């Protein structure tokens, strides 16, 4: 069985992180991907991650400023299916390889453009597009641990509801200092990678129906938006019961505890009953009755719980310190508690359970030797992918690729390709029906993406889902869906569900699979009823020993190394769970990609299949910049410092007299410009700092000198000087998020969207994360209310009003009225 994209030809003209990772995912699933590199090779090839991101690709060096090489590329375009590029806006037009030009050669081409800030006339368009600078300009660095007042209060312009609550830095995550944090994770590029992968998959599927290619666009800024989808939500009224929470505030302890052996564990949500009772004696005693489900005193979600947590934090920390990290992980497994130990990326890659599952793979690299890297991102039962064995050397396939270009021209295919006439399609998933049985974020976020692509998504809610769905975090993953409330343990409700299955194309959930089997809604059961069904299951962990454990974004970030890296633990820091991470949502992105690809396969063959992925799969992609030997030894790579300023003196944030600056100095010219603009010209000739090797050796001294100098003026003053001198620099914005929903350029492209909500009034959210020129995405409505479409859906299925009323009275189904919004606050 071959990968789903076995017949596709992809030209990868991208560099950096997002584009190469996007090309890798296509290659992993069968596409022939040819990396087109400039003379001398991709300038970012020095990154260790390229060992992973270029696997399974061919490499051809073409100088697009010469006529012959440009002609070779244009010949390849004529038979290509997908092209990925990451040039700055305007560059492709100057080179004559822009979308309009290539569309004339090949109307079937799916052309993906990944830029820093988009290609329209928004004010950010021409800013330097390094990851750290995008995080600074967008204020994402402030969101790593959140605001004292919490996300909702911050966007609403409200003050901290607990101004007198003083929380020691030791109790909360992040470096023990005020200010923004520089994470190791490249969140904007990762968000752009996930978004581009969904957009390309949707365009390929649409092309199979319409016969036309189209342009797919996303950006690092939209990648930042994707990471901030949960924190950049603005509501007119945040006071309805249960809506606000403590979760996204920097004052809230996040369940990190140092253990007896100096290692750390993360318990999310922190559970006092489990920790205190299990640790009462000399040995940990975690019996099953300590599960969180049986705990009447577990933390709630309301903001006031912060006061309770501040009481418990030092008590819990003392209790955890009595035992080792492994003892706590073993106890948590018995108690079915969401707790894992925090480990490095290299330790993660050495995990035998990951290797057995396939989410980690082992290959032979010609330079590094036997190595382990991230493996399969998602599994498809009928069209499984096959990972490439290694990354090609620069230009390894140039001659072969040029010969192919000549053959294309020689075979008289120089005429412009014509798109085959096909059906019209308003959105890529128009006409597709998805049943969403997902819980929390990881499952529902994936189906929200499918809704944004035009699918009809019916959320199958349980009778007790109202508690979760009233919390603001649930709003980020449940827009554009219909909701029916069914008690699937009641045969009558199960009958309703199965009638919906008969009409559906996709069933999607992230409940534990054994629970689905007990209910007989697992894939094997449902495909007997509907053989062409696409069935998607998303998990917390890899398959195997951990599969039955409760998993979440936090446990994935522990086991994959994300928290270790983002906290700078290799250089003395402590763990950080980023509030903009792609664990839950990354899993959602991958599930959307897998479902779309399965639909593409079914369109051509009529064959359904099961697809699955996990939070761990997404988390390992997030750390795919690292590789390791089979025994867990790593290779030299940049790591941030323990105070979370950044990677090095030239790639970090600095505090000024007022505000913070971020600089990314990528070459000697940038260093010379910084030295001159800051009045440190003497350092340009100082032997300690004249080249990259010397600067690396004396990095701490250099950082101290620059830090002292930048303290002499404000961030605004320094930005003006450094930017004018050509230094890649940004102010770490404190107010970008407060303006994001009022920016006309973002509203125009639906990067941000607004609607009236019956509970919270006007609601502003992050919108589309990619654009498609021919079959654009669509925002289908506000976040759901649990059960609001029950009566409508059941009526359509043929149930009478009396039947529906009886089933409601007997708790087989449920539906809610439309609660009125409380009165508005006085201006």
DOKE-995374 format. One line per 8 residues: number of its first residue (from 1); their letters; for each residue x, y, z negated of C-alpha. Coordinates in steps of 0.2 Angstrom, whole numbers, plus 2048, in hexadecimal, padded with zeros to 3 digits. Each point is the difference from the previous one (the first is absolute). Layout:
NUM	A	X:Y:Z | ...
REM end
This chain:
1	XXXXXXXX	800:800:800 | 807:811:805 | 7FF:811:7F8 | 7F1:80A:804 | 80A:80C:80B | 80A:7F3:809 | 7FC:808:811 | 803:812:7FC
9	XXXXXXXX	810:80B:805 | 805:80D:7F4 | 80C:80E:803 | 807:807:7EF | 807:812:802 | 7FF:804:7EE | 80C:802:7F2 | 800:803:7ED
17	XXXXXXXX	7F5:7F5:7F6 | 7ED:800:806 | 803:7FD:812 | 80C:7F2:7FF | 7F5:7F7:7F2 | 7F1:802:80C | 80A:7F8:80E | 806:7F2:7F4
25	XXXXXXXX	7EE:7FB:7FB | 7FC:7FF:813 | 80F:7F5:803 | 7FC:7F5:7F1 | 7EF:7FC:808 | 807:7FB:811 | 802:810:80A | 810:802:80A
33	XXXXXXXX	807:810:7F9 | 80E:809:809 | 809:80E:7F6 | 806:80E:80B | 80F:808:7F8 | 80A:810:805 | 812:7FF:805 | 809:7FB:7F0
41	XXXXXXXX	7F1:7F8:7F9 | 7F2:805:7F4 | 807:80D:7F4 | 7F8:7F8:7F2 | 807:7EF:802 | 80B:802:7F1 | 7F1:7FD:7F5 | 800:7EE:7F8
49	XXXXXXXX	7EE:7FF:804 | 803:7FF:813 | 807:7EF:7FD | 7ED:7FC:7FD | 7F7:80C:80A | 809:7FC:811 | 7FE:7ED:7FE | 7F9:7F7:80F
57	XXXXXXXX	802:80F:80B | 80B:802:80F | 80C:80F:802 | 803:80A:80F | 80A:810:801 | 7F8:80D:80C | 806:812:802 | 7EF:808:804
65	XXXXXXXX	809:810:806 | 807:7F7:80F | 7F6:7FC:80F | 804:7EE:802 | 7FC:7FB:7EE | 7F0:80B:7FF | 7FA:7F7:810 | 804:7EF:7F7
73	XXXXXXXX	7F5:805:7F1 | 7F2:806:80C | 800:7F0:809 | 7FF:7F6:7EF | 7F1:80B:7FB | 7F6:7FA:810 | 7FE:7EF:7F8 | 801:804:7EE
81	XXXXXXXX	7F2:7FE:7F4 | 806:80B:7F2 | 80C:80E:7FE | 806:807:7EF | 809:811:7FE | 805:80B:7F2 | 807:80F:808 | 7FD:812:7FA
89	XXXXXXXX	7F1:809:808 | 804:806:811 | 80F:7F4:803 | 7F7:7F3:80A | 7F9:80D:80C | 812:807:803 | 806:7EE:804 | 7F1:7FD:80B
97	XXXXXXXX	7FA:7F1:7F6 | 7F1:808:7F7 | 7EF:7F7:800 | 7F8:809:80E | 80F:7FC:80B | 801:7EE:7FC | 7ED:7FE:800 | 800:804:813
105	XXXXXXXX	80D:7F2:802 | 7F6:7F4:7F5 | 7EE:804:7FA | 800:7F0:7F6 | 80F:806:7F5 | 7FD:802:7ED | 80B:80E:7FC | 804:803:7ED
113	XXXXXXXX	808:810:7FB | 806:802:7EE | 806:811:7FB | 804:809:7F0 | 7F1:80B:7FF | 7F5:7FD:80F | 801:808:812 | 7F3:80D:7FF
121	XXXXXXXX	803:812:7FB | 7FF:7FE:7ED | 80C:80A:7F6 | 80B:7F1:7FB | 802:7F9:811 | 813:805:803 | 806:7FE:7EF | 80F:7F3:7FE
129	XXXXXXXX	7F8:7EF:7FE | 80A:7F6:7F3 | 7F6:7F6:7F4 | 806:809:7F0 | 7FC:811:808 | 7EF:7FB:805 | 7FD:7FA:7EE | 806:811:7FA
137	XXXXXXXX	7F6:80B:80C | 7F0:7F6:7FD | 803:800:7ED | 800:7ED:7FF | 80F:800:7F4 | 7F5:808:7F3 | 7F3:7F2:803 | 80C:7F2:7FB
145	XXXXXXXX	7FB:801:7EE | 7F2:80C:802 | 7FA:810:7F7 | 7FD:803:7EE | 7EE:804:803 | 7FE:7F2:80C | 7FC:7FF:812 | 7EE:806:800
153	XXXXXXXX	803:80E:7F4 | 80F:806:80A | 7F7:801:811 | 7F1:808:7F8 | 80B:80D:7F8 | 7FC:7FB:7EE | 80B:800:7F1 | 807:7F1:7F7
161	XXXXXXXX	7F1:7FA:7F5 | 80C:7FB:7F2 | 80D:80E:800 | 805:7FC:7EE | 804:7EE:803 | 813:7FF:800 | 806:7F0:808 | 813:7FB:7FE
169	XXXXXXXX	809:7FC:810 | 804:7EF:7F9 | 7EE:7FB:800 | 7FC:805:812 | 808:7FB:811 | 80C:80B:809 | 811:808:7FC | 801:809:7EF
177	XXXXXXXX	7FF:812:808 | 7F2:80B:807 | 7FE:803:812 | 7FD:7F5:810 | 808:7EF:802 | 80A:7FA:80F | 7FA:7EE:804 | 80B:7F3:809
185	XXXXXXXX	7F1:7FA:80A | 7FE:809:811 | 7ED:802:7FE | 7FD:80C:80F | 808:7F4:80C | 7F8:7F1:7F8 | 7EF:808:801 | 804:804:813
193	XXXXXXXX	805:7EE:803 | 7F0:7F9:7F9 | 7F6:80D:809 | 808:7FE:811 | 7FE:7ED:7FE | 7EE:801:7FE | 7FE:80D:80E | 80A:7F5:80C
201	XXXXXXXX	7F6:7F1:7FC | 7F0:809:802 | 805:807:811 | 806:7EF:806 | 7EF:7F9:7FB | 7F7:80E:808 | 80A:7FE:810 | 7FA:7EE:802
209	XXXXXXXX	7EF:807:801 | 801:810:809 | 80F:7FC:80B | 808:810:7FB | 80F:805:7F6 | 801:80F:7F5 | 80B:80B:7F5 | 801:7FC:7EE
217	XXXXXXXX	807:80D:7F4 | 806:801:7EE | 80D:809:7F6 | 80A:7FF:7F0 | 7F4:80E:7F9 | 7F1:7F4:803 | 80B:7F3:7F8 | 801:80B:7F1
225	XXXXXXXX	7ED:803:801 | 7FE:7ED:800 | 80A:7FE:7F0 | 7F7:80E:7F8 | 7EE:7FA:805 | 7FC:7FC:7EE | 807:810:7F8 | 7FC:80D:80D
233	XXXXXXXX	7ED:7FF:7FE | 7F6:80F:7FB | 7EF:800:7F9 | 7F4:80F:7FD | 7FB:7F8:7EF | 80C:7F4:7F7 | 7F5:7FF:7F0 | 7F4:7F2:804
241	XXXXXXXX	801:7F1:7F4 | 80E:7F4:804 | 807:80A:80F | 810:808:7F9 | 80E:7F5:7F8 | 810:801:7F8 | 809:7F5:80D | 808:80D:80B
249	XXXXXXXX	806:80B:7F2 | 813:802:7FC | 7FC:800:7ED | 7F8:7EE:801 | 80B:7F2:7FB | 800:7F3:80F | 804:7F0:7F6 | 813:7FF:802
257	XXXXXXXX	809:7F8:7F2 | 812:7FC:7FD | 803:7EE:7F9 | 80C:7F8:7F4 | 80C:7FC:80E | 801:812:807 | 7F4:7FB:80F | 7F0:809:803
265	XXXXXXXX	7EE:7F9:803 | 7F1:809:806 | 7EF:7FC:7F9 | 7F2:808:80A | 7F4:805:7F9 | 809:800:7EF | 7F7:7F4:7F5 | 802:803:7ED
273	XXXXXXXX	7F7:7F0:7FA | 80B:7F5:80B | 810:808:7FC | 7FD:802:7ED | 7F8:7EF:7FC | 80B:7F6:80B | 810:807:7F8 | 7FA:7FF:7EE
281	XXXXXXXX	80B:7F1:7FB | 812:7FB:804 | 7FA:7F8:810 | 7F5:807:80E | 7EF:7F8:7FF | 7F5:804:80F | 7F1:7F5:7FF | 7F3:802:80E
289	XXXXXXXX	7F4:809:7F4 | 80C:80F:802 | 7FB:803:812 | 7FB:812:804 | 7EE:7FA:805 | 7FD:7FB:7EE | 807:810:7F8 | 7F3:80C:7FA
297	XXXXXXXX	80D:80D:7FB | 809:801:811 | 804:812:806 | 7F2:808:80A | 802:80C:80F | 7FA:810:7F8 | 80C:80F:7FD | 7FE:7FF:7ED
305	XXXXXXXX	808:7EF:800 | 810:809:802 | 7FF:804:7EE | 7FE:7EE:7FB | 80F:7FB:80B | 80B:80D:7F8 | 7FC:7F8:7EF | 804:7EE:807
313	XXXXXXXX	80F:803:80A | 80E:800:7F3 | 7F7:7F2:7F7 | 800:7F5:810 | 812:805:804 | 806:7F9:7F0 | 7F6:7F0:802 | 806:7FD:811
321	XXXXXXXX	812:803:7FA | 7FF:7F0:7F6 | 801:7F4:80F | 809:7FE:811 | 7F8:805:810 | 7FF:7EE:806 | 7F7:7FC:7F0 | 7F3:80D:803
329	XXXXXXXX	7FE:7FB:812 | 7FD:7EE:7FB | 7F3:806:7F3 | 7F7:80B:80C | 7FE:7F1:80C | 7F7:7F6:7F2 | 7F5:80F:7FC | 7FD:804:812
337	XXXXXXXX	807:812:7FC | 806:80C:80E | 812:800:7FA | 810:7FE:809 | 813:803:7FE | 808:80E:809 | 80E:7FB:80B | 80C:806:80E
345	XXXXXXXX	7FC:7FE:812 | 80F:7F3:801 | 7F9:7F6:7F2 | 7EF:800:809 | 807:7FA:810 | 809:7F1:7F7 | 7EF:7FA:7F9 | 7FD:7EE:806
353	XXXXXXXX	7ED:802:800 | 801:80F:80C | 80B:7F5:80C | 7F5:7F2:7FF | 7F1:80B:804 | 808:808:80F | 7FE:812:7FA | 813:7FF:7FE
361	XXXXXXXX	80B:7F8:80E | 812:7FA:801 | 80A:804:810 | 812:800:806 | 807:812:803 | 810:801:80B | 807:80D:7F4 | 7F8:7FD:7EF
369	XXXXXXXX	7FF:7ED:801 | 7F2:7F6:7F8 | 7F3:80D:7FA | 7EE:801:7FA | 7F4:80D:805 | 7EE:804:801 | 7F6:7F2:809 | 7EF:7FE:807
377	XXXXXXXX	7F4:80F:7FD | 7F0:7F7:803 | 7FB:7EF:805 | 7F4:7FB:80E | 7FA:7EE:800 | 7FE:7FF:813 | 80E:80C:807 | 80E:7FF:7F3
385	XXXXXXXX	80F:80C:803 | 812:7FA:801 | 80D:80C:7F8 | 80F:805:80B | 810:7F9:7FA | 80B:80F:800 | 803:812:805 | 808:802:811
393	XXXXXXXX	811:80A:802 | 7FF:811:809 | 7FD:7FD:812 | 800:7ED:7FF | 7F3:7FE:80D | 803:810:80B | 805:7F6:810 | 7F1:7F4:7FF
401	XXXXXXXX	7F4:80F:7FD | 807:80A:80E | 7FE:7F1:80B | 7EE:7FE:7FB | 7FD:812:805 | 808:7FD:811 | 7F5:7F1:802 | 7F0:809:7FC
409	XXXXXXXX	804:80D:80E | 806:7F3:80C | 7F0:7F7:7FE | 7F7:80F:807 | 7F7:804:7F0 | 806:812:801 | 7EE:805:804 | 7F7:808:7F1
417	XXXXXXXX	7F7:7F2:7F6 | 7ED:801:800 | 7F6:7FD:7F1 | 7F3:7F2:802 | 7EE:806:7FE | 7F9:7FA:7EF | 7F3:804:7F4 | 7FE:811:7F8
425	XXXXXXXX	805:800:7ED | 7FD:80F:7F4 | 80B:7F9:7F3 | 80C:7F1:7FF | 7F5:7F6:7F5 | 7EF:806:807 | 7F4:7F1:7FE | 80A:7F7:7F3
433	XXXXXXXX	7F8:7FB:7F0 | 80A:7FD:7F0 | 7FA:7F9:7EF | 80B:807:7F2 | 800:7F6:7F0 | 810:80A:7FA | 804:805:7EF | 80A:80F:7F9
441	XXXXXXXX	80B:808:80E | 80A:7F3:80A | 7F1:7F8:808 | 7F4:80F:802 | 80E:80B:808 | 802:7F4:80E | 7EE:800:804 | 7FF:813:7FF
449	XXXXXXXX	80D:801:80E | 7F5:7F4:80A | 7F2:80C:7FD | 80A:80F:806 | 803:7F6:810 | 7ED:7FF:803 | 7FC:7EF:7F8 | 7F0:7FE:7F6
457	XXXXXXXX	806:7FB:7EF | 7F3:7F9:7F3 | 807:800:7EF | 7F9:7F1:7F6 | 800:807:7EE | 7FD:7F6:7F0 | 7F3:805:7F3 | 80D:807:7F5
465	XXXXXXXX	80A:80A:80C | 7F9:811:7FC | 80D:802:7F2 | 80E:7FF:80C | 7F8:80A:80E | 7FD:80F:7F5 | 812:803:7FD | 809:80C:80D
473	XXXXXXXX	80D:7F3:805 | 7F2:7F5:807 | 7FB:80E:80B | 810:800:80A | 7FD:7EF:807 | 7ED:7FF:803 | 7FA:80D:80C | 7F7:7FD:810
481	XXXXXXXX	7F8:7F0:7F9 | 7EF:7F9:7FD | 7FD:7F8:7EF | 7F5:7F1:7FB | 800:7F9:7EF | 7FF:7ED:7FF | 802:7F4:7F1 | 808:7F2:80A
489	XXXXXXXX	7FD:7F3:7F2 | 7EE:801:804 | 7FB:7F5:80F | 7F4:80E:807 | 80E:80D:800 | 80C:7F3:808 | 7F3:7FD:80E | 800:813:803
497	XXXXXXXX	813:800:801 | 800:7F1:80C | 7F4:809:80C | 80C:80F:800 | 80E:7F4:804 | 7F6:7FA:80F | 800:811:807 | 812:805:7FB
505	XXXXXXXX	811:7FF:809 | 80B:802:7F0 | 7FF:7FA:7EE | 80D:809:7F6 | 804:7FE:7ED | 80E:800:7F3 | 7F7:7F6:7F2 | 80A:7F1:7FA
513	XXXXXXXX	7FE:7F3:80E | 7FB:7F2:7F4 | 7F1:80C:7FB | 7FB:800:812 | 802:7ED:801 | 7F4:7FE:7F1 | 7F3:80C:808 | 803:7F6:811
521	XXXXXXXX	804:811:809 | 812:7FA:804 | 805:7FF:812 | 7FE:7EE:802 | 7EE:801:7FA | 7FB:810:80A | 808:7FA:810 | 7F5:7F1:800
529	XXXXXXXX	7F2:80C:802 | 808:80D:80B | 80F:7F8:80A | 806:811:808 | 801:809:7EF | 80F:80A:7FB | 803:7FD:7EE | 80D:80B:7F6
537	XXXXXXXX	806:7FC:7EF | 80C:80C:7F7 | 809:7FA:7F1 | 80B:808:7F2 | 80E:7F4:801 | 808:7F4:80C | 7F8:7EF:802 | 806:7F3:7F4
545	XXXXXXXX	802:801:7ED | 7FB:812:7FD | 7F2:800:80C | 7F3:7FD:7F3 | 806:80E:7F5 | 7F8:811:7FF | 80A:80C:80B | 800:812:804
553	XXXXXXXX	80A:80F:807 | 80A:800:7F0 | 805:7EE:7FF | 805:801:813 | 80B:80F:7FD | 808:7F7:7F1 | 804:7EF:80A | 806:809:810
561	XXXXXXXX	80C:80C:7F8 | 7F6:810:804 | 7FF:806:7EE | 812:7FB:7FD | 806:80B:80F | 7F4:80F:7FE | 805:801:7ED | 813:800:805
569	XXXXXXXX	802:7F1:7F4 | 811:7FB:809 | 807:811:7FA | 7F9:801:7EE | 7ED:804:803 | 7F0:7F8:7FA | 7F2:7F8:80B | 7F4:80B:80A
577	XXXXXXXX	7F0:7FB:807 | 7FD:80D:80E | 7EE:807:801 | 803:801:813 | 805:7EE:802 | 7FB:7F4:80E | 7FC:7F0:7F6 | 7ED:7FF:800
585	XXXXXXXX	7FE:80C:80F | 80F:7F8:809 | 7F7:7EF:7FE | 7F0:809:807 | 80A:806:80F | 807:7EF:804 | 7EF:7F7:7FE | 7F9:80D:80C
593	XXXXXXXX	80E:7FC:80D | 7FD:7EE:7FE | 7ED:801:802 | 802:80B:810 | 80D:7F4:807 | 7F4:7F1:7FD | 7F2:809:808 | 80C:804:80F
601	XXXXXXXX	803:7ED:801 | 7EE:7FB:7FE | 7FB:80D:80E | 80B:7F6:80C | 7FD:7EE:7FA | 7F0:800:7F6 | 80A:7F8:7F2 | 7FE:806:7EE
609	XXXXXXXX	80D:7FE:7F2 | 806:803:7EE | 80C:80E:7FD | 808:804:7EF | 80C:80C:7F8 | 805:806:7EF | 805:80F:7F5 | 811:7F7:7FF
617	XXXXXXXX	801:800:813 | 7FE:813:801 | 80C:803:7F1 | 80E:7F6:809 | 7FD:80A:80F | 802:810:7F6 | 811:7FA:7FA | 806:7F9:811
625	XXXXXXXX	80E:80C:800 | 809:7F4:7F5 | 807:7EE:804 | 809:7F4:7F5 | 809:7EF:800 | 7F7:7F1:7FB | 806:801:7EE | 7FA:812:7FE
633	XXXXXXXX	810:80A:803 | 7FE:810:809 | 809:80B:80D | 805:812:7FE | 7F1:80C:802 | 7FA:810:7FA | 7F7:800:7EF | 7F9:80F:7F6
641	XXXXXXXX	807:805:7EF | 7F8:7FD:7F0 | 7FA:811:7FE | 7F7:7FF:810 | 808:80F:809 | 804:7F6:810 | 80D:7F5:809 | 80F:80C:800
649	XXXXXXXX	805:812:7FF | 7FB:802:812 | 7EF:7F7:7FF | 7F7:805:7F1 | 7F6:80D:7F7 | 807:80F:7F6 | 7F8:80B:7F3 | 802:813:803
657	XXXXXXXX	7FD:80F:7F6 | 7EE:7FE:805 | 7FA:7F0:808 | 808:7F1:808 | 809:7FD:811 | 803:7F1:80A | 80F:7FE:80C | 804:7F2:80C
665	XXXXXXXX	812:803:807 | 802:7F3:80E | 810:806:808 | 810:80B:7FE | 7F7:80E:808 | 7F2:800:7F3 | 80E:800:7F2 | 809:80F:808
673	XXXXXXXX	7F0:80A:801 | 7FB:7FC:7EE | 812:805:7FA | 7FF:811:80A | 7EE:804:7FB | 803:7FD:7EE | 810:80A:7FE | 80A:7EF:7FD
681	XXXXXXXX	80A:802:810 | 810:7FB:7F7 | 7F9:7EE:7FE | 800:7FE:813 | 813:7FF:7FF | 801:7F7:7F0 | 808:7EF:803 | 7F3:7F8:7F4
689	XXXXXXXX	7F1:805:80B | 807:801:812 | 7F8:7F0:807 | 7F3:7F4:7FB | 80C:7F3:7F8 | 807:80E:7F5 | 7EF:807:7FB | 7FA:7EF:7FB
697	XXXXXXXX	80F:7FD:7F5 | 7FD:811:7F7 | 7ED:801:801 | 7FD:804:7EE | 80C:80F:800 | 7F8:806:810 | 7EE:7FF:7FA | 805:809:7F0
705	XXXXXXXX	808:80E:80A | 7F1:802:80C | 7F3:7FF:7F1 | 809:80E:7F7 | 800:80B:80F | 7EE:7FD:804 | 7FB:805:7EE | 804:812:804
713	XXXXXXXX	7F1:804:80B | 7EF:7F9:803 | 7FB:7F2:80C | 7F7:80D:80B | 810:80A:802 | 80B:7F1:803 | 7F4:7F9:80C | 801:810:80B
721	XXXXXXXX	813:7FF:800 | 803:7EE:803 | 7F2:7FE:80D | 807:80F:80A | 811:7F7:7FF | 7FA:7F0:808 | 800:7F6:7F0 | 7F2:7F3:7FF
729	XXXXXXXX	7F7:806:7F1 | 7EF:801:7F8 | 7F8:808:7F0 | 7F8:7F2:7F6 | 7EF:806:801 | 7F4:802:7F1 | 7F1:805:809 | 7FF:7F7:811
737	XXXXXXXX	7F3:7F4:7F9 | 7F5:80E:7FA | 800:807:812 | 7FF:7F0:80A | 7ED:7FF:801 | 7FF:812:806 | 80C:800:80E | 7F7:802:811
745	XXXXXXXX	80D:7F5:809 | 7FE:7F2:7F5 | 7ED:802:800 | 800:801:813 | 808:7EE:802 | 7F6:7F9:7F1 | 810:7FD:7F7 | 7F5:806:7F2
753	XXXXXXXX	7ED:7FE:7FF | 7F2:807:7F5 | 7EE:7FA:7FD | 7F3:803:7F3 | 7FF:7F3:7F3 | 7F0:7FD:7F5 | 80B:7FE:7F0 | 80F:80C:802
761	XXXXXXXX	7FA:80D:80D | 80B:805:80D | 80E:7F3:802 | 810:803:809 | 80B:7F0:804 | 80F:7FB:80B | 7F9:7FB:811 | 807:7F8:810
769	XXXXXXXX	812:7FB:7FF | 802:7FE:812 | 7F8:806:810 | 7FB:7F6:810 | 7FD:80B:810 | 7F4:7F5:809 | 7F7:7F7:7F2 | 802:80B:7F1
777	XXXXXXXX	7FC:7FC:7EE | 7F0:805:7F7 | 7FC:804:7EE | 7EF:7F8:7FE | 7FB:808:7EF | 804:803:7EE | 805:7F3:7F3 | 7F2:7F4:7FC
785	XXXXXXXX	7F4:7FE:7F1 | 7FF:7EE:7FA | 7F0:7F8:808 | 7FA:80F:809 | 7FC:7F6:810 | 7FA:7F0:7F8 | 7EE:803:805 | 804:806:811
793	XXXXXXXX	80B:7F2:804 | 7F4:7F3:7F9 | 7F2:807:809 | 809:7FF:810 | 803:7ED:7FC | 7EE:7FD:7FF | 7FD:801:7ED | 7EF:808:7FA
801	XXXXXXXX	7FF:80E:7F3 | 7F8:7F4:7F4 | 80E:7F3:803 | 80E:80D:7FD | 7F7:807:7F0 | 7FF:7EF:7F9 | 812:7FC:803 | 805:810:7F9
809	XXXXXXXX	7F5:7FD:7F0 | 809:7EF:7FE | 811:807:803 | 804:7F7:810 | 802:811:809 | 802:812:7FB | 7FE:812:806 | 802:811:7F9
817	XXXXXXXX	7F7:810:802 | 809:810:806 | 806:809:7F0 | 7FE:812:800 | 810:80B:7FF | 801:809:7EF | 7FF:813:801 | 80E:80A:807
825	XXX	80C:809:7F5 | 7FF:812:7FF | 80D:809:80B
REM end
